[in-house]
Amino acid sequence: MTDQIFSIAPPGNFSFEEPSSWPQWIRRFERFRLASGLNRKDEDYQVNSLLYVMGDKSDDILSTLPLTDQQKTAYAELNLIQQVASVQEEKQDMSHRYRAMFPKVFSGLGKLQGSYKIKLKEGAVPHALSDPRRVPLPMKEQVKEELDRMEALGVIRKIEQPTEWCAGMVVVPKPNKKPRICGPHPT
């Protein structure tokens, strides 16, 4: 009897957004590890294979973990931390480089001087809301403060009378819990 050799594909990328699929993915990866002979490789090779199969997001998550010095050393030996850190440093370097090249673009509000005429498409119809959008009660005071701040900076201005053109305001909490005030996104 001859041995038949066949290639075994690893499971698809790990879905970080669907925790219910994690146990099945782990079982499939373990079967892949055994059937492919990956389990006979050294630990460094196995860990790098796991991270590779899981996809790019696994590297991003690994770089944010609060690791002890001992763990950092262990992962550094696997050359994982350096790879992730070098990508992050490259992104930061590019950001600093662009800020240095175009300082006017990255400072202040970026308000245009003078007055400008906005040309509308032929047949454009004015749109205005008759009822204000609701603001979540826990954010009401913060939204008021942000609107006052934006008005003081000249980003917006208060209109006391009805107008033909008026877009609704959408409030979205930022990661720092402060309100982000946006216009509605066209559908």
Residue pairs with C-beta under 8 A, 6 or more apart in sequence:
8 32
8 35
8 36
9 32
10 29
10 32
10 36
10 49
10 53
11 25
11 28
11 29
11 32
11 53
13 53
13 54
13 55
14 22
14 25
14 53
14 54
14 55
14 57
14 58
15 21
15 22
15 25
16 57
16 61
29 50
29 53
32 38
32 53
33 39
33 46
38 45
38 46
38 49
39 46
41 49
44 77
44 78
47 78
47 80
48 78
48 80
50 58
51 58
51 59
51 62
51 80
59 80
59 83
59 84
59 87
60 84
62 75
62 80
62 81
62 84
63 81
63 84
63 85
63 88
67 75
72 81
75 81
76 82
98 106
99 106
109 153
109 154
109 155
111 154
111 155
126 164
126 165
127 165
127 166
127 167
128 162
128 163
128 164
128 165
128 166
129 166
129 167
129 168
132 168
132 169
133 168
133 169
133 170
133 171
135 143
135 171
136 171
139 171
139 173
139 179
142 178
142 179
143 171
143 179
143 181
146 178
146 179
146 181
147 156
147 181
150 156
150 181
151 157
151 158
159 166
167 183
167 184
168 183
168 184
169 181
169 182
169 183
170 181
170 182
170 183
170 184
170 185
171 179
171 180
171 181
171 182
172 179
172 180
172 182
173 179
173 180
174 180
